[in-house]
Amino acid sequence: MPNYRRPQCAGATYFITQVTYQRIPWLCTPAGRKALREAILHVSIKHPFFIDAFVLLPEHFHCILTLPDNEDDFSMRLRLIKTYVTKHYKQEISVEQGVSISRQKRLESNLWQRRFWEHLIRDEQDFASHCDYIHYNPVKHGLSKSPRDWQLSTIHRFIHHGVYPSDWGENEEIVMKEGIGGE
């Protein structure tokens, strides 16, 4: 098995993509939304982080998170969020998909893909490009005609604070840079 190395920089900002097991679309269900929201709040109490941008889609989510100046372990935070959801909501989410023998041996559930995709944000332009990617993602996947139509996104906060105009992404397709997303 490869030895994955992830950049760990104290106080850094990361773009994360996490996908459900076999892309089963449970994240946007009432139980899925409640579980993820509760898990994020629970983990952030003991291990603080700030969510700069977020979009929740049926079988994956994207976020940009920033760690405190003295912290560098974003992987642990994501692991704790996934563990919390699985431990406290697996029965309520009720995914009826078997797990592989490999997953059984590792005592893994059928809610999350084992790994996730991350990218260390390098500068303001990189940050802006990844925010655009996050907020345009529901349109890219055919879930809404406009980014603003998708309720499970921080685009509404961005519009409210004047980061985006109210019609951002409605009249033109947002051009996404190659390599963003990890989908």
C-alpha positions, 0 to 999 in steps of 0.5 A: 500500500502506498505511503500517502503524504499530505502537507501539514502546515500549521494555520493553513487552509485546505480544500477537501473533497469527501465522497460517500461509499460507492457514491451512495447519495445519502448526504442530502437526506434529513438524517445525513444533513443533521449528522454531518452538521452535528459532527462538524460542530462536535469536532470543532469544539475540541479541535477548532477549525473554520469552514470558509466555503462548503457545498453538500451534494447527495454523494460528496461534499467539498469544503475549504477549511482553515486551521488555527495558527498552532494546528496542522492536522486536518486529516484527524479532524476529517476522520473524527467527523466521519467517525462521529457520523458513523457512530451516532447516525449509521442506523438512522441513515440506514444505507442498505449496501453491503461492505467488502471483505476488506472493509469488514476486516478493517471494521469499516462501515458503508457510509464513507470512502476510505480516503479523501482528496485535499489541496493546500491553498497557496494564495488568494487566487487559489482560494478564489478559484476553489470557492468558485468551484465549490459554489458552482458544483451543484450546477456542474452536476445538474442539481440546480440551474443556478448556484444560488438555487442550491440551498446546501452551500455557503454561496448564500453567505458569500452573496450576503457579504458581497463577495459574489453578486446576487446573480453570480454564475447564473448567466455564464458558466464558470470556467473551472481550472483543471485539477480542482475537485478530486471527484 
